[in-house]
Amino acid sequence: MSTKPKNAINLSDSAKVDEQSVKPFTRSQKVYVQGSRPDILVPMREVSLDVTPTDFGGEVNAPVLIYDTSGPYTDPSVQIDVRKGLGDVRSAWIDDRDDTERLPGLSSNFGQMRLEDAELTKLRFAHVKNPRRAKAGANVSQMHYARQGIITAEMEYVAIRENMKLQEARAAGLLDQQHPGHSFGASIPKEITAEFVRDEIARGRAIIPANINHVELEPMIIGRNFLVKINGNIGNSALGSSIEEEVAKLTWGIRWGSDTVMDLSTGKHIHETREWIIRNSPVPIGTVPIYQALEKVNGVAEDLTWELFRDTLIEQAEQGVDYFTIHAGVLLRYVPLTAKRVTGIVSRGGSIMAKWCLAHHKENFLYTHFDEICEIMKAYDVSFSLGDGLRPGSIADANDAAQFGELETLGELTKIAWKHDVQCMIEGPGHVPMQLIKENMDKQLECCDEAPFYTLGPLTTDIAPGYDHITSGIGAAMIGWFGCAMLCYVTPKEHLGLPNKDDVKTGIITYKIAAHAADLAKGHPGAQIRDNALSKARFEFRWEDQFNLGLDPDTARSYHDETLPKDSAKVAHFCSMCGPKFCSMKITQEVRIYAANQRIDAIDVDVAKGLAEQAERFKQEGSQLYKKV
């Protein structure tokens, strides 16, 4: 007898991919760079460029490679079906290491309970496999392998991905101009190699968030000596949003460049929502497990227990979550330090743990059980994202005793995680005025021994509700330059409401700008390739190339077409702002042509001769600056 409710529509039958997310970019194709084994295929987006017009020399322009986070969604050769999830990228690599085992079923009590609930059939992802776990006594973290001198397939993958065929780009002349950067002590090499990746992970300066149960993952790396990454947040709430909407937000976010995605769901069906997200995600997925733990006790923070939280960690690790935000630095003694703040404790996770500590007058159980948490993390290779539960929620509270006290504790916990060979990054603020941002970065490097820093902004002023993607983008660019490894995006809806798809895109594009500006300023090898190509296209009035090389081709094209909508304007040798008579670039090219036709070298000789004659005349007339007339 069927347990399916009458007239119920199964999501596993009806779910569809967001069509906007799978549309290929114009004049772009997905290319794959193969590594040392046939199944290491690293995706990149190759943008084909037009030939330079004859008036500008008529040269062929080499295609430009762009770091691509969109996964198979923008590859027309791949059949996308969100009901089945993405293809398997990593299982063969994991199998070859022979240090994991397939469990007979879910080991989390809550996971088992959800699986047995017939009412959830219509929401459940239908193709769930039994999870993996490390064999007894084994450590399956990328840090553990790195410290054994092993270069994993994941490490080779990210080295190819970060390097972006740099040598070929240099040979093609795409890097003939690149300003030297100022890296504030970072150790950025001229070329990213697999050995460099291994060494950075072993040192703790970088992480590859890659749970062994997230086999759909295209590996990426987070660290100050690599490209600055960005995170986008999604997740339902008690106010609404469906599972299908959250999967659509995921695919939309990675289309525009989100390197990781955090599922911050706090509403119904958190477990089922997360399964759909992970199975359809080519990027690392992070969570804040305390949110789901709180749902399990009906929102009463005082009722939280270590046993319930531990079960939640295992539940999520077995689904494939790649990194956990753990607020283990919110200690009982720090809570009174927030009493005189303008905005108190603004972190949800921080406030939950502060309330628990005060209610029980005990130390934070995430802190006292930290070694046990490490044992879980290394059994699935889940990375720590040590949460800043006492981050400032206003610029008035920036860099205070509570914030920096917690940061020192996070440094202590980082060293404990490293003793277990568990990967770790540190979360940071928040709201910080510009003059205090570098102090935050310097303090984090000192306390946490260069573990990757991951910040929310920071917002540099509090006066712009509706524009906090801009107030925070300013701070994000600065702290990214100073050494922050990953920037958590802020949307225009920050502090105001739940972001929709347009808000998500705006936040991501804003933060891609900030991250890229930081890469340029740091002097990351190859960072200027795209700028050089777009600048050349702009000077040569190759309009389609300008659109296609941009972070947001759709918006650039629509803005251009508001002024010059006809297709003929796409080949016009003037810009839409100045028009044909006053375009500075058009005038500059005309000057170049004139100079070439008039033999400008001969003109230079005549000018020099004329100046010499005037100088001699000045001397003969008494060398007087002013003459009466």
matplotlib code that plots the C-alpha trace (Angstrom):
import matplotlib.pyplot as plt

x = [0.0, 1.4, 2.2, 2.1, -0.6, -3.4, -2.9, 0.6, 3.2, 6.6, 9.4, 11.5, 9.1, 8.4, 11.5, 13.1, 16.3, 16.1, 16.4, 18.2, 20.9, 21.7, 21.8, 25.4, 27.2, 27.4, 30.6, 31.8, 32.4, 33.2, 36.7, 38.3, 42.0, 43.1, 45.5, 47.7, 44.9, 41.9, 39.3, 40.9, 39.1, 39.2, 36.5, 37.1, 35.1, 36.8, 35.6, 36.2, 37.1, 36.6, 39.5, 40.8, 39.4, 41.7, 41.9, 43.5, 45.9, 43.7, 45.2, 43.7, 42.9, 43.6, 40.6, 40.5, 40.0, 37.8, 37.6, 34.3, 32.1, 29.0, 29.7, 28.1, 25.0, 26.6, 27.9, 25.3, 26.7, 25.6, 22.0, 20.9, 18.3, 18.1, 15.9, 19.0, 21.6, 25.0, 27.5, 30.1, 33.5, 35.4, 34.4, 37.2, 39.8, 38.3, 38.2, 41.8, 42.9, 41.3, 40.8, 37.0, 34.1, 30.5, 28.1, 25.0, 22.8, 22.6, 24.1, 22.4, 19.3, 17.6, 18.6, 17.1, 13.9, 13.4, 14.1, 11.3, 8.7, 6.3, 4.9, 8.3, 8.3, 7.0, 9.9, 12.7, 15.6, 15.1, 18.7, 20.4, 23.4, 24.6, 27.3, 31.0, 33.1, 36.8, 37.9, 38.6, 41.7, 41.9, 42.0, 40.7, 41.3, 43.2, 45.4, 46.4, 47.3, 49.3, 51.3, 52.1, 53.6, 50.7, 49.5, 45.8, 43.8, 41.9, 45.2, 46.2, 42.8, 42.9, 46.4, 45.3, 42.2, 44.1, 46.9, 44.4, 46.9, 49.1, 52.1, 49.9, 48.4, 51.9, 53.0, 49.9, 50.8, 47.8, 50.1, 52.4, 51.3, 50.7, 51.4, 53.4, 51.3, 51.7, 50.8, 51.5, 53.7, 51.8, 53.8, 52.2, 54.3, 54.6, 52.9, 50.6, 51.8, 50.3, 53.3, 52.7, 49.0, 50.1, 52.5, 50.0, 47.4, 50.0, 51.0, 47.3, 47.4, 44.8, 41.9, 40.1, 36.6, 35.7, 33.6, 34.0, 30.2, 30.1, 31.3, 29.7, 32.1, 34.6, 37.4, 38.5, 40.9, 40.7, 43.8, 45.6, 48.1, 45.4, 42.6, 40.2, 37.0, 33.4, 30.6, 26.9, 24.2, 20.9, 18.4, 14.7, 13.2, 10.0, 8.6, 8.8, 10.7, 10.5, 13.2, 12.9, 13.5, 16.6, 18.1, 17.3, 19.2, 22.1, 22.3, 21.8, 24.5, 27.2, 26.4, 27.5, 30.6, 29.8, 32.8, 31.0, 27.4, 26.2, 22.7, 21.5, 18.0, 16.0, 12.5, 10.8, 12.4, 16.0, 17.3, 15.5, 16.4, 20.1, 20.1, 18.7, 21.2, 24.3, 23.3, 23.0, 26.0, 29.5, 30.8, 31.4, 28.4, 28.7, 26.2, 25.7, 24.7, 23.4, 20.5, 19.1, 19.9, 17.8, 14.9, 15.0, 14.4, 11.6, 13.7, 14.5, 18.3, 18.4, 17.3, 20.3, 22.6, 25.9, 24.4, 21.8, 24.4, 26.7, 24.0, 23.3, 27.0, 27.0, 23.7, 25.1, 28.5, 26.9, 24.9, 28.1, 28.4, 31.9, 32.4, 30.7, 30.4, 31.0, 30.7, 33.1, 34.8, 31.8, 33.0, 31.0, 33.5, 33.2, 29.4, 29.5, 31.9, 29.0, 26.7, 27.7, 27.8, 25.5, 24.2, 25.1, 25.5, 24.2, 25.3, 22.5, 24.8, 26.6, 23.4, 22.2, 25.4, 25.5, 22.0, 22.8, 25.9, 24.0, 21.0, 23.2, 26.1, 28.4, 31.1, 30.1, 29.7, 31.1, 34.3, 34.5, 33.8, 36.0, 38.3, 35.3, 34.1, 37.5, 37.2, 33.9, 35.4, 38.4, 36.2, 34.4, 36.8, 34.6, 36.5, 36.0, 34.8, 35.3, 32.4, 32.8, 29.8, 30.8, 31.5, 30.6, 27.2, 27.9, 31.0, 30.7, 31.5, 34.4, 37.6, 36.4, 37.4, 34.7, 35.5, 39.3, 38.9, 36.9, 39.5, 42.3, 40.2, 39.7, 43.4, 43.7, 41.0, 42.8, 45.9, 43.8, 42.2, 45.6, 46.8, 44.0, 45.0, 41.6, 41.3, 40.3, 39.4, 38.4, 35.3, 35.6, 33.5, 31.1, 31.0, 34.4, 35.3, 38.0, 40.8, 40.4, 40.2, 43.9, 44.1, 41.5, 43.6, 46.8, 45.3, 43.8, 47.1, 48.9, 46.3, 45.5, 48.9, 47.8, 44.8, 42.4, 40.3, 36.6, 34.8, 31.3, 32.2, 33.1, 30.6, 32.4, 29.4, 26.0, 24.1, 23.0, 20.2, 19.4, 22.9, 24.9, 26.3, 28.2, 29.2, 30.5, 32.0, 34.4, 35.5, 35.7, 38.1, 40.3, 40.5, 40.9, 43.9, 45.3, 45.1, 41.5, 41.0, 37.2, 34.5, 30.9, 28.6, 26.1, 23.0, 21.0, 18.5, 20.9, 19.2, 15.9, 14.6, 15.2, 17.1, 15.4, 17.3, 18.1, 19.5, 21.6, 23.1, 23.8, 25.5, 27.7, 28.7, 29.6, 31.8, 33.4, 34.5, 35.9, 37.7, 39.2, 40.3, 42.1, 43.7, 45.1, 46.3, 48.0, 49.7, 48.2, 49.8, 47.5, 45.0, 45.3, 44.7, 41.0, 41.4, 44.0, 41.7, 38.7, 40.6, 42.0, 38.4, 37.2, 39.8, 39.1, 35.3, 34.8, 31.5, 30.5, 33.9, 33.5, 30.1, 31.3, 34.5, 32.6, 31.4, 27.8, 27.4, 23.6, 23.6, 26.4, 24.6, 21.3, 22.8, 24.5, 21.3, 19.3, 21.3, 22.2, 19.8, 20.5, 22.8, 24.8, 25.8, 27.7, 30.3, 30.3, 33.7, 32.5, 31.0, 27.4, 28.3, 30.2, 28.9, 30.9, 32.3, 33.7, 34.8, 38.3, 39.3, 38.2, 40.1, 43.2, 43.1, 42.8, 45.8, 47.8, 46.8, 47.7, 51.0, 51.8, 50.9, 52.8, 56.0, 55.8, 59.5, 60.4, 58.0, 59.8, 63.1, 61.5, 60.0, 63.3, 65.1, 62.4, 62.8, 66.5, 66.1, 63.7, 66.1, 69.0, 66.8, 65.8, 69.5, 70.3, 67.5, 68.8, 67.2, 64.4, 61.2, 58.9, 59.1, 57.2, 54.8]
y = [0.0, 3.4, 5.9, 8.8, 11.3, 11.7, 14.5, 15.1, 16.2, 14.7, 17.2, 14.4, 14.2, 17.9, 19.8, 21.7, 23.6, 27.4, 28.1, 31.4, 29.6, 27.1, 29.6, 29.7, 33.0, 34.7, 33.9, 31.7, 28.0, 25.6, 24.1, 21.5, 21.3, 17.7, 16.9, 13.9, 11.5, 11.4, 12.1, 15.4, 17.8, 21.4, 23.6, 27.1, 29.6, 30.6, 33.9, 34.2, 37.7, 39.5, 40.5, 44.0, 46.3, 47.2, 50.8, 49.6, 47.2, 44.2, 41.7, 38.5, 38.6, 35.5, 34.1, 34.9, 32.2, 33.1, 31.3, 29.5, 28.6, 27.7, 23.9, 21.9, 24.2, 26.4, 23.4, 22.7, 19.2, 18.2, 17.2, 18.9, 17.2, 18.6, 15.6, 13.4, 15.8, 16.5, 14.0, 12.3, 14.1, 12.7, 9.1, 7.5, 9.8, 8.9, 5.2, 5.2, 6.4, 3.4, 5.0, 5.3, 2.9, 3.0, 2.9, 0.6, 3.6, 7.0, 7.0, 10.2, 9.6, 12.6, 11.6, 8.1, 9.7, 11.9, 9.0, 7.0, 9.8, 9.0, 12.6, 13.8, 11.5, 14.3, 16.5, 14.0, 13.9, 10.4, 9.4, 9.5, 7.1, 5.6, 7.9, 7.4, 7.8, 7.3, 3.8, 3.3, 5.3, 7.1, 10.8, 11.8, 15.5, 17.3, 18.8, 15.3, 14.2, 17.4, 16.8, 13.3, 14.8, 13.6, 15.7, 14.6, 14.9, 17.7, 19.6, 19.1, 20.2, 23.5, 24.2, 24.0, 26.0, 28.8, 28.9, 29.4, 28.3, 31.3, 30.3, 30.2, 33.6, 35.1, 33.6, 35.2, 38.6, 38.9, 39.8, 42.3, 44.8, 44.0, 46.4, 45.0, 44.4, 45.1, 41.9, 43.0, 40.0, 37.3, 34.7, 34.8, 32.8, 33.6, 30.3, 28.1, 24.5, 21.4, 21.3, 24.9, 24.0, 21.1, 23.1, 25.9, 23.4, 21.6, 24.9, 25.8, 28.9, 27.4, 25.0, 22.9, 22.4, 19.0, 16.6, 13.0, 12.8, 15.8, 13.9, 16.4, 19.0, 20.8, 21.5, 25.0, 26.6, 29.4, 31.1, 34.5, 33.4, 32.4, 34.3, 36.0, 34.0, 35.1, 33.3, 33.8, 33.0, 31.2, 29.5, 29.5, 31.1, 30.9, 33.6, 31.3, 30.0, 26.6, 23.9, 24.6, 28.3, 27.6, 25.3, 28.1, 30.6, 28.2, 27.8, 31.5, 32.5, 30.2, 31.4, 34.9, 33.8, 32.6, 30.4, 28.8, 28.9, 28.8, 27.3, 29.4, 27.8, 28.4, 27.4, 24.1, 21.1, 22.1, 18.6, 18.0, 21.4, 20.8, 17.5, 19.0, 21.8, 19.6, 17.1, 20.0, 22.0, 22.0, 24.4, 23.9, 24.2, 25.6, 25.6, 26.9, 23.6, 25.4, 26.8, 23.4, 22.2, 25.1, 24.1, 20.6, 22.2, 24.4, 27.6, 27.4, 27.9, 26.8, 23.3, 22.7, 19.9, 18.6, 15.2, 16.9, 19.1, 16.2, 14.3, 17.4, 17.5, 13.9, 14.3, 17.2, 15.6, 12.5, 14.6, 16.2, 19.7, 21.0, 23.5, 24.2, 27.6, 26.7, 29.5, 27.9, 31.2, 32.8, 32.2, 33.0, 35.6, 37.6, 38.0, 40.9, 42.8, 43.3, 45.0, 48.6, 48.1, 50.1, 47.0, 44.2, 40.7, 40.6, 37.1, 34.7, 31.8, 34.1, 35.1, 31.5, 30.4, 33.5, 32.8, 29.1, 30.1, 32.6, 30.3, 27.5, 29.6, 27.1, 27.4, 27.1, 23.4, 24.0, 25.1, 22.3, 19.6, 21.0, 18.0, 15.8, 18.0, 17.7, 13.9, 14.2, 16.8, 14.6, 11.5, 13.3, 16.1, 18.9, 22.2, 24.5, 28.0, 29.3, 31.8, 35.3, 35.3, 38.6, 40.5, 44.2, 45.0, 48.7, 50.8, 52.1, 48.6, 47.8, 46.5, 46.3, 44.0, 41.4, 41.1, 40.8, 38.6, 36.1, 36.3, 35.3, 32.3, 31.4, 31.4, 29.0, 26.7, 26.9, 25.3, 22.6, 21.9, 21.7, 19.2, 17.0, 17.8, 19.5, 22.3, 25.6, 29.2, 32.1, 34.3, 38.1, 41.2, 42.9, 46.7, 48.4, 51.9, 52.1, 53.2, 50.2, 47.5, 46.8, 46.4, 43.6, 41.8, 42.2, 41.0, 37.9, 37.0, 37.3, 35.4, 32.7, 32.1, 33.0, 30.6, 31.9, 34.8, 35.0, 38.2, 39.7, 42.8, 44.7, 47.5, 50.8, 53.0, 52.4, 55.2, 53.5, 51.0, 49.6, 50.2, 48.0, 46.0, 49.2, 50.2, 46.6, 46.2, 49.1, 47.3, 44.0, 45.3, 46.7, 43.7, 41.4, 43.4, 43.3, 39.4, 38.2, 34.9, 34.9, 37.6, 36.9, 38.9, 41.5, 42.2, 45.5, 43.8, 43.5, 44.5, 45.0, 41.6, 38.4, 38.8, 37.8, 36.6, 40.1, 41.0, 37.8, 38.8, 42.4, 41.2, 38.7, 41.1, 43.7, 41.2, 39.9, 43.5, 43.7, 40.4, 41.1, 44.6, 42.9, 40.4, 43.2, 45.1, 42.0, 41.2, 37.8, 36.3, 36.7, 38.9, 41.7, 39.5, 40.2, 44.0, 44.2, 42.4, 44.5, 47.8, 46.9, 46.0, 49.3, 51.3, 49.4, 49.8, 46.1, 46.4, 42.8, 41.9, 44.5, 43.1, 39.4, 40.1, 41.9, 40.5, 41.1, 41.0, 41.3, 44.5, 46.1, 45.2, 46.6, 49.9, 50.3, 49.5, 52.1, 54.8, 53.0, 50.1, 49.2, 46.4, 48.8, 50.6, 47.5, 48.2, 52.0, 53.6, 55.9, 55.4, 56.0, 58.6, 61.1, 60.4, 60.5, 64.0, 64.0, 60.4, 60.7, 57.2, 57.9, 61.2, 59.4, 56.9, 59.7, 61.3, 58.1, 57.6, 61.2, 60.9, 57.7, 59.4, 62.6, 60.8, 62.1, 61.3, 64.0, 66.4, 65.8, 66.9, 70.1, 70.9, 70.4, 72.7, 75.4, 75.3, 75.6, 78.7, 80.3, 79.6, 81.4, 84.4, 84.6, 84.8, 87.5, 89.7, 89.8, 86.8, 88.9, 87.0, 90.0, 92.7, 95.9, 96.1]
z = [0.0, -1.0, 1.8, -0.6, 0.3, -2.3, -4.9, -3.5, -6.1, -5.5, -5.8, -7.1, -10.0, -10.6, -9.8, -12.8, -13.3, -13.5, -17.2, -16.6, -14.8, -17.6, -20.5, -21.9, -21.9, -25.3, -27.2, -24.4, -24.3, -21.4, -21.8, -19.6, -18.7, -18.0, -15.2, -14.6, -14.8, -17.3, -14.6, -13.5, -15.8, -14.6, -16.1, -17.3, -19.4, -22.6, -24.2, -27.9, -29.1, -32.4, -34.7, -34.1, -36.9, -39.7, -38.6, -35.4, -36.9, -37.8, -35.4, -34.1, -30.4, -28.3, -26.3, -22.6, -19.9, -17.0, -13.6, -13.7, -10.7, -12.6, -12.8, -15.6, -15.6, -18.4, -20.5, -23.3, -23.7, -20.2, -19.6, -16.3, -14.2, -10.6, -9.6, -10.1, -9.1, -10.7, -11.9, -9.7, -9.9, -6.9, -6.0, -7.9, -6.2, -2.8, -3.6, -4.7, -1.3, 0.3, 3.8, 3.8, 4.2, 3.0, 5.9, 5.8, 6.4, 8.1, 11.6, 12.7, 14.8, 13.3, 9.7, 10.3, 11.7, 8.6, 6.3, 7.9, 7.9, 5.1, 5.1, 3.8, 0.7, -1.5, -0.5, -0.3, -2.8, -4.4, -5.1, -1.7, -1.4, 1.9, 3.3, 3.6, 6.7, 7.5, 8.4, 12.1, 13.1, 9.7, 9.0, 5.6, 5.7, 2.9, 5.7, 6.9, 3.4, 2.8, 6.0, 4.8, 1.7, -0.5, -3.4, -3.8, -6.9, -5.3, -4.8, -8.4, -9.5, -7.6, -8.8, -12.4, -11.6, -9.9, -12.5, -15.4, -18.1, -17.2, -19.3, -22.5, -21.6, -21.2, -24.6, -26.2, -24.9, -22.6, -19.7, -21.4, -18.8, -15.2, -12.3, -9.4, -6.4, -2.7, -0.8, 2.8, 3.5, 1.6, -0.2, -3.7, -6.3, -10.0, -10.8, -8.7, -8.6, -7.0, -4.6, -3.6, -2.9, -0.8, 1.2, 1.9, 3.2, 5.3, 6.8, 7.5, 5.3, 2.9, 2.9, 0.3, 1.7, 0.3, 2.3, 1.2, 0.8, -1.6, -4.7, -7.1, -5.9, -8.2, -5.7, -4.9, -2.5, 0.1, 1.3, 1.3, -1.4, -3.9, -5.7, -3.3, -3.1, -2.3, -0.6, -1.2, 1.3, 0.6, 2.9, 3.8, 6.9, 8.9, 6.5, 3.5, 0.4, -1.0, -1.7, -5.4, -4.8, -2.8, -5.5, -8.0, -5.8, -5.7, -9.4, -10.0, -7.5, -8.9, -12.4, -11.4, -9.5, -6.0, -5.0, -2.1, -0.8, 2.7, 3.4, 6.4, 6.4, 9.6, 8.5, 7.8, 6.2, 6.8, 6.3, 3.0, 1.6, 2.3, 0.6, -2.6, -2.4, -1.9, -4.6, -7.1, -6.1, -7.8, -5.1, -1.4, 0.9, 4.3, 7.2, 10.7, 12.5, 15.6, 13.5, 12.9, 16.4, 17.7, 15.4, 17.0, 20.5, 19.1, 19.3, 23.0, 23.3, 26.9, 25.9, 23.6, 24.6, 23.4, 22.5, 20.2, 18.6, 18.0, 16.2, 14.1, 13.1, 12.0, 10.2, 8.1, 7.6, 6.2, 3.7, 2.5, 4.1, 3.4, 6.2, 9.5, 11.2, 14.8, 17.4, 19.9, 20.8, 22.6, 26.1, 29.3, 30.4, 27.1, 27.2, 29.8, 27.6, 25.1, 27.6, 26.7, 23.0, 20.8, 19.1, 21.5, 20.0, 16.4, 15.4, 15.5, 16.5, 18.9, 20.7, 20.9, 22.6, 24.9, 26.0, 26.7, 28.7, 30.8, 31.4, 32.6, 33.9, 32.2, 29.6, 26.0, 25.2, 21.7, 23.4, 26.1, 23.5, 20.8, 20.6, 20.1, 17.3, 15.6, 15.7, 13.7, 11.3, 10.3, 9.8, 6.9, 6.0, 7.1, 7.5, 10.4, 9.8, 13.3, 13.9, 15.2, 17.4, 19.0, 15.8, 15.9, 14.5, 14.2, 13.5, 17.0, 18.4, 16.0, 17.4, 21.0, 23.8, 23.2, 19.5, 20.0, 23.1, 21.0, 18.2, 20.6, 21.6, 17.9, 17.5, 20.4, 18.8, 15.4, 16.9, 18.5, 15.1, 13.5, 16.0, 14.7, 11.1, 10.6, 8.1, 9.6, 8.5, 10.7, 10.4, 10.8, 11.0, 10.4, 10.7, 10.7, 9.6, 7.0, 9.3, 11.6, 8.9, 8.6, 12.4, 12.1, 9.4, 11.3, 14.5, 12.8, 11.2, 14.5, 16.6, 14.1, 12.5, 9.0, 8.9, 6.1, 7.1, 6.0, 6.6, 6.2, 4.3, 6.5, 6.2, 6.4, 7.5, 8.9, 7.2, 3.9, 4.4, 0.9, -0.3, 2.1, -0.8, -1.5, 2.1, 2.6, -0.9, 0.0, 3.1, 1.3, -1.3, 1.4, 3.6, 0.6, -0.4, 3.2, 3.2, 3.7, 1.8, 1.3, 1.4, 2.4, 0.1, 1.3, -0.7, -1.0, 1.4, 4.3, 7.5, 5.6, 4.3, 2.5, -0.8, -4.1, -7.2, -8.4, -4.9, -5.0, -8.3, -7.3, -4.1, -6.0, -8.7, -6.1, -4.3, -7.5, -8.1, -4.6, -4.8, -8.3, -7.2, -4.2, -6.5, -8.7, -5.7, -4.2, -7.5, -8.1, -11.2, -14.2, -12.3, -15.0, -18.0, -18.2, -17.5, -20.3, -22.8, -21.9, -22.1, -25.5, -26.7, -25.3, -27.1, -30.4, -30.1, -30.0, -28.2, -28.0, -26.6, -23.9, -22.9, -22.9, -20.9, -18.2, -14.9, -16.0, -19.8, -19.6, -17.7, -19.8, -23.0, -21.8, -20.6, -24.0, -25.8, -23.9, -25.8, -29.0, -29.4, -33.1, -34.0, -36.2, -33.0, -31.8, -34.5, -34.1, -33.5, -30.8, -27.4, -26.4, -23.7, -25.9, -29.4, -32.6, -32.3, -28.8, -28.2, -26.7, -27.8, -31.4, -31.4, -30.0, -32.8, -35.3, -33.9, -34.1, -37.8, -38.5, -36.8, -38.8, -42.1, -41.4, -40.3, -36.7, -36.2, -38.8, -37.1, -33.8, -35.4, -36.7, -33.3, -31.6, -34.1, -33.6, -29.8, -30.0, -32.2, -29.7, -26.9, -28.7, -29.5, -25.8, -24.8, -27.4, -26.1, -22.6, -21.0, -19.6, -18.5, -19.1, -21.8, -22.0, -24.9]

ax = plt.figure().add_subplot(projection="3d")
ax.plot(x, y, z, "-o")
ax.set_aspect("equal")
plt.show()
